[in-house]
Amino acid sequence: MAREIQWHNDDSLNLLSEALDSGDEVVVWFEGEPVEDLVAMARHLDPLNEKPELKRPGLYPVQAVLGAGRHDNLRPLAQLHDKADGNGYLVDLDPDAGSMRFYKEV
């Protein structure tokens, strides 16, 4: 079962960092302006195409979180790129639901 984190402040970033260290699947939920930034971020990304069997809308390599650095409300997420990448995470963006899911490839 995935851990769920509501994105608010630095505490949210710390919780996400701890979950990524633990290797947990995590769903981060956004509300308000951060959702608008999530939509804008997703608009500029290409779905994961390095592995054709995984290609589907919304699935990205963890490098996608680097795009968060361009959006004020999501900027802190970019700090977690190295940790998420080193732990083998993929990112599943669902801007319509206002969520970003970190999980490991099966």
ZABADO-502795 format. One record per atom (N, C-alpha, C): residue number from 1; x negated, y, z; residue in one letter; atom name. Coordinates in pm, 1 decimal, always signed. Layout:
+-----+----------+----------+----------+------+------+
| pos |        u |        v |        w | code | site |
+-----+----------+----------+----------+------+------+
| NUM |        X |        Y |        Z |    a |   CA |
...
+-----+----------+----------+----------+------+------+
END
This chain:
+-----+----------+----------+----------+------+------+
| pos |        u |        v |        w | code | site |
+-----+----------+----------+----------+------+------+
|   1 |    -84.7 |   -118.3 |     +0.0 |    m |    N |
|   1 |     +0.0 |     +0.0 |     +0.0 |    m |   CA |
|   1 |    -89.1 |   +124.5 |     +0.0 |    m |    C |
|   2 |    -56.0 |   +218.4 |    -81.7 |    a |    N |
|   2 |   -136.4 |   +339.4 |    -95.1 |    a |   CA |
|   2 |   -115.6 |   +433.9 |    +23.2 |    a |    C |
|   3 |   -224.2 |   +498.7 |    +61.8 |    r |    N |
|   3 |   -212.6 |   +606.6 |   +160.2 |    r |   CA |
|   3 |   -155.2 |   +726.2 |    +87.8 |    r |    C |
|   4 |    -71.8 |   +803.2 |   +156.0 |    e |    N |
|   4 |    -12.9 |   +922.4 |    +95.4 |    e |   CA |
|   4 |    -57.8 |  +1045.3 |   +172.4 |    e |    C |
|   5 |    -96.6 |  +1146.8 |    +97.2 |    i |    N |
|   5 |   -145.5 |  +1271.2 |   +155.9 |    i |   CA |
|   5 |    -71.6 |  +1387.2 |    +90.6 |    i |    C |
|   6 |    -20.0 |  +1476.9 |   +172.2 |    q |    N |
|   6 |    +43.4 |  +1599.2 |   +122.1 |    q |   CA |
|   6 |    -65.6 |  +1705.9 |   +113.1 |    q |    C |
|   7 |    -83.1 |  +1764.8 |     -4.6 |    w |    N |
|   7 |   -189.0 |  +1862.6 |    -27.3 |    w |   CA |
|   7 |   -149.3 |  +1996.8 |    +32.5 |    w |    C |
|   8 |   -229.5 |  +2042.3 |   +131.7 |    h |    N |
|   8 |   -202.6 |  +2172.0 |   +194.0 |    h |   CA |
|   8 |   -328.3 |  +2257.1 |   +208.0 |    h |    C |
|   9 |   -433.3 |  +2199.1 |   +265.8 |    n |    N |
|   9 |   -549.9 |  +2278.8 |   +304.0 |    n |   CA |
|   9 |   -673.1 |  +2188.9 |   +314.9 |    n |    C |
|  10 |   -774.6 |  +2239.1 |   +386.5 |    d |    N |
|  10 |   -898.1 |  +2161.3 |   +401.9 |    d |   CA |
|  10 |   -874.9 |  +2029.2 |   +473.4 |    d |    C |
|  11 |   -774.9 |  +2024.3 |   +561.8 |    d |    N |
|  11 |   -744.3 |  +1897.5 |   +628.3 |    d |   CA |
|  11 |   -704.8 |  +1791.8 |   +525.5 |    d |    C |
|  12 |   -631.3 |  +1833.4 |   +423.7 |    s |    N |
|  12 |   -591.5 |  +1740.8 |   +316.8 |    s |   CA |
|  12 |   -714.6 |  +1688.2 |   +244.5 |    s |    C |
|  13 |   -808.5 |  +1777.0 |   +219.2 |    l |    N |
|  13 |   -932.2 |  +1737.7 |   +151.6 |    l |   CA |
|  13 |  -1010.1 |  +1638.1 |   +237.7 |    l |    C |
|  14 |  -1016.2 |  +1663.8 |   +367.3 |    n |    N |
|  14 |  -1087.0 |  +1573.1 |   +458.3 |    n |   CA |
|  14 |  -1020.3 |  +1436.5 |   +463.2 |    n |    C |
|  15 |   -886.9 |  +1433.8 |   +467.8 |    l |    N |
|  15 |   -814.3 |  +1306.4 |   +468.8 |    l |   CA |
|  15 |   -840.0 |  +1227.8 |   +340.9 |    l |    C |
|  16 |   -837.6 |  +1298.0 |   +227.3 |    l |    N |
|  16 |   -863.2 |  +1232.6 |    +99.2 |    l |   CA |
|  16 |  -1006.2 |  +1179.6 |    +94.2 |    l |    C |
|  17 |  -1100.2 |  +1257.3 |   +141.8 |    s |    N |
|  17 |  -1239.6 |  +1215.1 |   +143.5 |    s |   CA |
|  17 |  -1257.3 |  +1087.6 |   +226.4 |    s |    C |
|  18 |  -1194.9 |  +1083.8 |   +342.3 |    e |    N |
|  18 |  -1202.9 |   +964.7 |   +428.0 |    e |   CA |
|  18 |  -1141.9 |   +842.7 |   +359.0 |    e |    C |
|  19 |  -1028.4 |   +863.2 |   +292.1 |    a |    N |
|  19 |   -961.5 |   +752.2 |   +223.4 |    a |   CA |
|  19 |  -1047.8 |   +698.7 |   +109.5 |    a |    C |
|  20 |  -1112.8 |   +788.8 |    +35.7 |    l |    N |
|  20 |  -1200.0 |   +746.1 |    -74.0 |    l |   CA |
|  20 |  -1322.2 |   +671.6 |    -20.5 |    l |    C |
|  21 |  -1373.4 |   +716.4 |    +93.6 |    d |    N |
|  21 |  -1485.1 |   +645.2 |   +157.2 |    d |   CA |
|  21 |  -1445.0 |   +503.5 |   +196.0 |    d |    C |
|  22 |  -1319.7 |   +488.1 |   +237.8 |    s |    N |
|  22 |  -1269.8 |   +357.5 |   +282.7 |    s |   CA |
|  22 |  -1232.3 |   +266.1 |   +166.8 |    s |    C |
|  23 |  -1228.1 |   +322.3 |    +45.2 |    g |    N |
|  23 |  -1190.3 |   +242.4 |    -70.8 |    g |   CA |
|  23 |  -1040.6 |   +224.9 |    -85.4 |    g |    C |
|  24 |   -963.5 |   +307.9 |    -14.5 |    d |    N |
|  24 |   -817.6 |   +298.2 |    -19.0 |    d |   CA |
|  24 |   -760.7 |   +356.8 |   -147.4 |    d |    C |
|  25 |   -647.7 |   +301.8 |   -190.2 |    e |    N |
|  25 |   -569.3 |   +365.7 |   -295.0 |    e |   CA |
|  25 |   -498.6 |   +482.9 |   -228.0 |    e |    C |
|  26 |   -497.2 |   +598.1 |   -295.1 |    v |    N |
|  26 |   -442.1 |   +718.7 |   -234.5 |    v |   CA |
|  26 |   -352.2 |   +790.7 |   -333.6 |    v |    C |
|  27 |   -237.1 |   +837.7 |   -285.9 |    v |    N |
|  27 |   -150.6 |   +923.9 |   -365.1 |    v |   CA |
|  27 |   -148.8 |  +1060.2 |   -297.3 |    v |    C |
|  28 |   -186.4 |  +1163.4 |   -372.2 |    v |    N |
|  28 |   -184.9 |  +1299.7 |   -320.5 |    v |   CA |
|  28 |    -63.8 |  +1369.3 |   -381.2 |    v |    C |
|  29 |    +20.3 |  +1425.6 |   -294.9 |    w |    N |
|  29 |   +142.1 |  +1494.3 |   -338.5 |    w |   CA |
|  29 |   +121.6 |  +1644.9 |   -330.8 |    w |    C |
|  30 |   +168.0 |  +1714.8 |   -432.7 |    f |    N |
|  30 |   +154.2 |  +1859.9 |   -440.9 |    f |   CA |
|  30 |   +292.6 |  +1923.4 |   -448.3 |    f |    C |
|  31 |   +302.0 |  +2047.6 |   -398.6 |    e |    N |
|  31 |   +426.0 |  +2124.8 |   -408.5 |    e |   CA |
|  31 |   +392.1 |  +2267.2 |   -450.2 |    e |    C |
|  32 |   +486.8 |  +2334.7 |   -513.3 |    g |    N |
|  32 |   +471.2 |  +2475.8 |   -546.8 |    g |   CA |
|  32 |   +364.5 |  +2502.2 |   -651.3 |    g |    C |
|  33 |   +283.0 |  +2606.0 |   -626.6 |    e |    N |
|  33 |   +181.6 |  +2647.3 |   -723.0 |    e |   CA |
|  33 |    +80.1 |  +2537.8 |   -756.1 |    e |    C |
|  34 |    +40.1 |  +2454.7 |   -659.5 |    p |    N |
|  34 |    -51.6 |  +2346.2 |   -697.1 |    p |   CA |
|  34 |     +5.7 |  +2252.9 |   -804.1 |    p |    C |
|  35 |   +136.8 |  +2235.1 |   -807.3 |    v |    N |
|  35 |   +197.5 |  +2151.6 |   -911.9 |    v |   CA |
|  35 |   +179.5 |  +2218.5 |  -1047.5 |    v |    C |
|  36 |   +196.8 |  +2350.6 |  -1051.3 |    e |    N |
|  36 |   +177.0 |  +2423.8 |  -1176.6 |    e |   CA |
|  36 |    +32.8 |  +2406.2 |  -1225.1 |    e |    C |
|  37 |    -61.3 |  +2411.1 |  -1131.9 |    d |    N |
|  37 |   -201.6 |  +2389.9 |  -1168.1 |    d |   CA |
|  37 |   -225.4 |  +2246.6 |  -1215.1 |    d |    C |
|  38 |   -158.2 |  +2151.2 |  -1153.2 |    l |    N |
|  38 |   -170.6 |  +2010.7 |  -1193.5 |    l |   CA |
|  38 |   -119.7 |  +1991.5 |  -1336.8 |    l |    C |
|  39 |    -10.2 |  +2055.9 |  -1369.8 |    v |    N |
|  39 |    +45.3 |  +2050.2 |  -1505.7 |    v |   CA |
|  39 |    -55.0 |  +2109.6 |  -1604.8 |    v |    C |
|  40 |   -110.7 |  +2224.8 |  -1571.2 |    a |    N |
|  40 |   -208.3 |  +2289.3 |  -1659.7 |    a |   CA |
|  40 |   -333.5 |  +2203.2 |  -1674.7 |    a |    C |
|  41 |   -377.3 |  +2143.6 |  -1565.4 |    m |    N |
|  41 |   -495.2 |  +2057.8 |  -1569.2 |    m |   CA |
|  41 |   -471.0 |  +1937.5 |  -1660.1 |    m |    C |
|  42 |   -357.3 |  +1873.1 |  -1645.3 |    a |    N |
|  42 |   -324.6 |  +1754.1 |  -1724.6 |    a |   CA |
|  42 |   -313.3 |  +1787.2 |  -1872.9 |    a |    C |
|  43 |   -268.9 |  +1906.5 |  -1903.4 |    r |    N |
|  43 |   -251.1 |  +1948.0 |  -2042.4 |    r |   CA |
|  43 |   -384.3 |  +1948.4 |  -2118.0 |    r |    C |
|  44 |   -494.5 |  +1966.3 |  -2045.5 |    h |    N |
|  44 |   -625.5 |  +1978.4 |  -2109.7 |    h |   CA |
|  44 |   -707.9 |  +1850.1 |  -2104.9 |    h |    C |
|  45 |   -647.2 |  +1739.8 |  -2063.3 |    l |    N |
|  45 |   -719.9 |  +1613.8 |  -2051.2 |    l |   CA |
|  45 |   -676.1 |  +1513.8 |  -2157.0 |    l |    C |
|  46 |   -767.1 |  +1427.1 |  -2195.3 |    d |    N |
|  46 |   -735.9 |  +1316.9 |  -2285.8 |    d |   CA |
|  46 |   -722.0 |  +1189.6 |  -2203.3 |    d |    C |
|  47 |   -619.6 |  +1110.8 |  -2229.2 |    p |    N |
|  47 |   -604.4 |   +984.6 |  -2154.9 |    p |   CA |
|  47 |   -726.9 |   +895.5 |  -2170.7 |    p |    C |
|  48 |   -746.0 |   +810.9 |  -2072.0 |    l |    N |
|  48 |   -859.6 |   +718.8 |  -2072.3 |    l |   CA |
|  48 |   -858.5 |   +637.4 |  -2201.2 |    l |    C |
|  49 |   -967.1 |   +645.5 |  -2276.0 |    n |    N |
|  49 |   -972.0 |   +567.9 |  -2399.3 |    n |   CA |
|  49 |  -1098.7 |   +484.1 |  -2409.3 |    n |    C |
|  50 |  -1177.6 |   +482.4 |  -2301.7 |    e |    N |
|  50 |  -1298.5 |   +401.2 |  -2304.0 |    e |   CA |
|  50 |  -1263.7 |   +253.2 |  -2300.8 |    e |    C |
|  51 |  -1151.2 |   +219.6 |  -2241.7 |    k |    N |
|  51 |  -1106.9 |    +80.8 |  -2230.3 |    k |   CA |
|  51 |   -966.0 |    +73.3 |  -2287.7 |    k |    C |
|  52 |   -952.6 |    +32.0 |  -2412.0 |    p |    N |
|  52 |   -822.1 |    +33.4 |  -2478.6 |    p |   CA |
|  52 |   -711.3 |    -37.2 |  -2401.4 |    p |    C |
|  53 |   -744.4 |   -142.9 |  -2327.2 |    e |    N |
|  53 |   -639.3 |   -214.4 |  -2254.4 |    e |   CA |
|  53 |   -581.4 |   -129.4 |  -2141.0 |    e |    C |
|  54 |   -651.6 |    -25.6 |  -2100.8 |    l |    N |
|  54 |   -602.6 |    +61.5 |  -1993.7 |    l |   CA |
|  54 |   -539.6 |   +189.6 |  -2046.9 |    l |    C |
|  55 |   -551.3 |   +214.4 |  -2176.9 |    k |    N |
|  55 |   -504.7 |   +342.0 |  -2230.8 |    k |   CA |
|  55 |   -353.6 |   +354.9 |  -2216.6 |    k |    C |
|  56 |   -313.5 |   +458.9 |  -2149.5 |    r |    N |
|  56 |   -172.8 |   +491.4 |  -2134.5 |    r |   CA |
|  56 |   -164.9 |   +635.9 |  -2087.4 |    r |    C |
|  57 |    -53.4 |   +702.1 |  -2107.5 |    p |    N |
|  57 |    -41.7 |   +841.8 |  -2064.9 |    p |   CA |
|  57 |    -64.2 |   +856.2 |  -1914.9 |    p |    C |
|  58 |   -139.5 |   +957.2 |  -1877.4 |    g |    N |
|  58 |   -158.3 |   +989.5 |  -1737.2 |    g |   CA |
|  58 |   -276.2 |   +923.8 |  -1669.8 |    g |    C |
|  59 |   -341.2 |   +826.2 |  -1735.4 |    l |    N |
|  59 |   -454.2 |   +757.0 |  -1673.4 |    l |   CA |
|  59 |   -584.8 |   +818.3 |  -1722.4 |    l |    C |
|  60 |   -670.9 |   +854.5 |  -1629.6 |    y |    N |
|  60 |   -795.0 |   +922.9 |  -1663.9 |    y |   CA |
|  60 |   -911.9 |   +865.9 |  -1585.4 |    y |    C |
|  61 |  -1032.4 |   +878.3 |  -1641.0 |    p |    N |
|  61 |  -1148.9 |   +847.5 |  -1559.1 |    p |   CA |
|  61 |  -1155.6 |   +952.0 |  -1447.9 |    p |    C |
|  62 |  -1223.1 |   +921.2 |  -1340.9 |    v |    N |
|  62 |  -1224.3 |  +1010.6 |  -1225.3 |    v |   CA |
|  62 |  -1287.0 |  +1146.6 |  -1258.7 |    v |    C |
|  63 |  -1359.4 |  +1156.0 |  -1368.8 |    q |    N |
|  63 |  -1416.0 |  +1284.6 |  -1409.7 |    q |   CA |
|  63 |  -1306.9 |  +1389.8 |  -1428.8 |    q |    C |
|  64 |  -1183.4 |  +1347.0 |  -1442.1 |    a |    N |
|  64 |  -1071.8 |  +1441.1 |  -1457.1 |    a |   CA |
|  64 |  -1063.0 |  +1537.0 |  -1339.7 |    a |    C |
|  65 |  -1104.9 |  +1494.1 |  -1220.7 |    v |    N |
|  65 |  -1094.4 |  +1583.4 |  -1105.2 |    v |   CA |
|  65 |  -1187.6 |  +1703.2 |  -1118.2 |    v |    C |
|  66 |  -1289.1 |  +1693.6 |  -1204.8 |    l |    N |
|  66 |  -1374.4 |  +1809.6 |  -1227.7 |    l |   CA |
|  66 |  -1293.8 |  +1924.6 |  -1286.7 |    l |    C |
|  67 |  -1189.0 |  +1892.5 |  -1362.8 |    g |    N |
|  67 |  -1100.9 |  +1994.8 |  -1418.7 |    g |   CA |
|  67 |  -1027.5 |  +2073.9 |  -1312.7 |    g |    C |
|  68 |  -1016.7 |  +2019.0 |  -1193.1 |    a |    N |
|  68 |   -950.5 |  +2089.9 |  -1083.7 |    a |   CA |
|  68 |  -1026.8 |  +2216.7 |  -1047.2 |    a |    C |
|  69 |  -1155.3 |  +2218.3 |  -1075.9 |    g |    N |
|  69 |  -1236.8 |  +2335.3 |  -1044.6 |    g |   CA |
|  69 |  -1194.2 |  +2460.8 |  -1117.7 |    g |    C |
|  70 |  -1116.5 |  +2447.3 |  -1222.8 |    r |    N |
|  70 |  -1068.4 |  +2562.8 |  -1300.2 |    r |   CA |
|  70 |   -937.0 |  +2618.9 |  -1247.6 |    r |    C |
|  71 |   -882.4 |  +2557.6 |  -1144.1 |    h |    N |
|  71 |   -750.3 |  +2597.0 |  -1093.9 |    h |   CA |
|  71 |   -758.7 |  +2626.1 |   -944.3 |    h |    C |
|  72 |   -723.7 |  +2749.6 |   -907.5 |    d |    N |
|  72 |   -740.8 |  +2795.6 |   -769.4 |    d |   CA |
|  72 |   -684.6 |  +2700.3 |   -665.3 |    d |    C |
|  73 |   -564.6 |  +2650.8 |   -687.0 |    n |    N |
|  73 |   -497.7 |  +2569.2 |   -585.7 |    n |   CA |
|  73 |   -549.7 |  +2426.1 |   -578.5 |    n |    C |
|  74 |   -627.6 |  +2385.5 |   -677.7 |    l |    N |
|  74 |   -680.3 |  +2248.7 |   -681.1 |    l |   CA |
|  74 |   -832.5 |  +2243.4 |   -669.8 |    l |    C |
|  75 |   -896.0 |  +2359.5 |   -672.1 |    r |    N |
|  75 |  -1042.6 |  +2367.6 |   -679.2 |    r |   CA |
|  75 |  -1114.9 |  +2274.0 |   -581.5 |    r |    C |
|  76 |  -1071.4 |  +2261.7 |   -456.0 |    p |    N |
|  76 |  -1144.0 |  +2174.3 |   -362.5 |    p |   CA |
|  76 |  -1152.0 |  +2028.0 |   -407.3 |    p |    C |
|  77 |  -1056.2 |  +1982.9 |   -488.0 |    l |    N |
|  77 |  -1058.7 |  +1843.6 |   -534.7 |    l |   CA |
|  77 |  -1185.9 |  +1811.7 |   -612.8 |    l |    C |
|  78 |  -1237.1 |  +1910.4 |   -684.7 |    a |    N |
|  78 |  -1356.1 |  +1888.4 |   -767.0 |    a |   CA |
|  78 |  -1475.5 |  +1843.8 |   -682.2 |    a |    C |
|  79 |  -1477.1 |  +1882.1 |   -553.9 |    q |    N |
|  79 |  -1586.2 |  +1843.4 |   -464.0 |    q |   CA |
|  79 |  -1593.1 |  +1692.2 |   -443.9 |    q |    C |
|  80 |  -1482.0 |  +1623.6 |   -466.4 |    l |    N |
|  80 |  -1475.9 |  +1480.3 |   -438.7 |    l |   CA |
|  80 |  -1511.2 |  +1392.7 |   -559.0 |    l |    C |
|  81 |  -1548.4 |  +1456.1 |   -670.0 |    h |    N |
|  81 |  -1578.8 |  +1378.9 |   -790.2 |    h |   CA |
|  81 |  -1685.5 |  +1272.3 |   -765.6 |    h |    C |
|  82 |  -1799.3 |  +1312.4 |   -711.1 |    d |    N |
|  82 |  -1909.9 |  +1217.7 |   -694.2 |    d |   CA |
|  82 |  -1870.6 |  +1100.6 |   -604.9 |    d |    C |
|  83 |  -1798.6 |  +1130.7 |   -498.5 |    k |    N |
|  83 |  -1755.7 |  +1025.5 |   -406.3 |    k |   CA |
|  83 |  -1659.7 |   +929.6 |   -475.8 |    k |    C |
|  84 |  -1561.2 |   +983.6 |   -546.9 |    a |    N |
|  84 |  -1462.7 |   +899.1 |   -615.5 |    a |   CA |
|  84 |  -1528.6 |   +819.0 |   -727.9 |    a |    C |
|  85 |  -1617.6 |   +882.9 |   -801.2 |    d |    N |
|  85 |  -1686.3 |   +814.7 |   -910.7 |    d |   CA |
|  85 |  -1775.5 |   +703.1 |   -856.6 |    d |    C |
|  86 |  -1848.5 |   +731.5 |   -751.6 |    g |    N |
|  86 |  -1936.6 |   +632.6 |   -692.2 |    g |   CA |
|  86 |  -1862.7 |   +512.5 |   -635.0 |    g |    C |
|  87 |  -1737.0 |   +533.2 |   -598.8 |    n |    N |
|  87 |  -1655.9 |   +424.8 |   -542.9 |    n |   CA |
|  87 |  -1566.4 |   +358.3 |   -647.3 |    n |    C |
|  88 |  -1583.1 |   +395.2 |   -774.9 |    g |    N |
|  88 |  -1514.5 |   +325.8 |   -883.8 |    g |   CA |
|  88 |  -1367.1 |   +357.1 |   -901.8 |    g |    C |
|  89 |  -1327.0 |   +479.6 |   -873.4 |    y |    N |
|  89 |  -1186.0 |   +516.1 |   -885.5 |    y |   CA |
|  89 |  -1148.1 |   +561.6 |  -1026.3 |    y |    C |
|  90 |  -1022.4 |   +539.4 |  -1060.9 |    l |    N |
|  90 |   -955.6 |   +600.5 |  -1175.5 |    l |   CA |
|  90 |   -853.2 |   +697.3 |  -1117.6 |    l |    C |
|  91 |   -806.2 |   +789.4 |  -1199.9 |    v |    N |
|  91 |   -707.7 |   +887.2 |  -1154.7 |    v |   CA |
|  91 |   -584.4 |   +876.2 |  -1242.8 |    v |    C |
|  92 |   -470.1 |   +869.9 |  -1179.0 |    d |    N |
|  92 |   -342.0 |   +864.2 |  -1249.1 |    d |   CA |
|  92 |   -267.5 |   +992.6 |  -1216.2 |    d |    C |
|  93 |   -253.1 |  +1080.5 |  -1315.7 |    l |    N |
|  93 |   -184.4 |  +1207.7 |  -1294.7 |    l |   CA |
|  93 |    -38.9 |  +1196.0 |  -1336.0 |    l |    C |
|  94 |    +48.7 |  +1244.5 |  -1250.7 |    d |    N |
|  94 |   +190.9 |  +1251.3 |  -1282.9 |    d |   CA |
|  94 |   +239.0 |  +1391.8 |  -1249.1 |    d |    C |
|  95 |   +214.5 |  +1487.8 |  -1340.0 |    p |    N |
|  95 |   +252.3 |  +1625.9 |  -1312.3 |    p |   CA |
|  95 |   +402.5 |  +1643.1 |  -1288.8 |    p |    C |
|  96 |   +484.4 |  +1560.8 |  -1354.0 |    d |    N |
|  96 |   +629.4 |  +1571.9 |  -1335.0 |    d |   CA |
|  96 |   +669.2 |  +1539.6 |  -1191.4 |    d |    C |
|  97 |   +601.2 |  +1444.0 |  -1131.6 |    a |    N |
|  97 |   +630.2 |  +1407.0 |   -992.4 |    a |   CA |
|  97 |   +547.9 |  +1490.4 |   -894.3 |    a |    C |
|  98 |   +447.2 |  +1562.3 |   -946.3 |    g |    N |
|  98 |   +360.8 |  +1641.1 |   -859.4 |    g |   CA |
|  98 |   +262.9 |  +1555.7 |   -782.1 |    g |    C |
|  99 |   +208.9 |  +1452.9 |   -848.3 |    s |    N |
|  99 |   +117.8 |  +1363.5 |   -776.2 |    s |   CA |
|  99 |     -7.7 |  +1330.4 |   -856.2 |    s |    C |
| 100 |   -110.0 |  +1292.0 |   -781.4 |    m |    N |
| 100 |   -236.0 |  +1244.0 |   -836.2 |    m |   CA |
| 100 |   -271.7 |  +1119.5 |   -755.2 |    m |    C |
| 101 |   -287.4 |  +1007.9 |   -824.0 |    r |    N |
| 101 |   -314.8 |   +881.6 |   -755.8 |    r |   CA |
| 101 |   -457.4 |   +837.0 |   -786.2 |    r |    C |
| 102 |   -532.0 |   +806.9 |   -682.2 |    f |    N |
| 102 |   -667.3 |   +754.2 |   -694.9 |    f |   CA |
| 102 |   -660.5 |   +605.1 |   -667.9 |    f |    C |
| 103 |   -707.4 |   +525.0 |   -762.2 |    y |    N |
| 103 |   -708.8 |   +380.9 |   -738.3 |    y |   CA |
| 103 |   -824.4 |   +318.3 |   -813.4 |    y |    C |
| 104 |   -858.7 |   +199.0 |   -769.6 |    k |    N |
| 104 |   -969.6 |   +127.2 |   -831.4 |    k |   CA |
| 104 |   -917.4 |    +36.4 |   -940.6 |    k |    C |
| 105 |   -995.1 |    +26.2 |  -1045.7 |    e |    N |
| 105 |   -960.8 |    -60.8 |  -1158.0 |    e |   CA |
| 105 |   -954.5 |   -205.0 |  -1110.3 |    e |    C |
| 106 |   -856.6 |   -277.6 |  -1158.8 |    v |    N |
| 106 |   -840.4 |   -418.0 |  -1119.6 |    v |   CA |
| 106 |   -933.4 |   -505.6 |  -1200.3 |    v |    C |
+-----+----------+----------+----------+------+------+
END
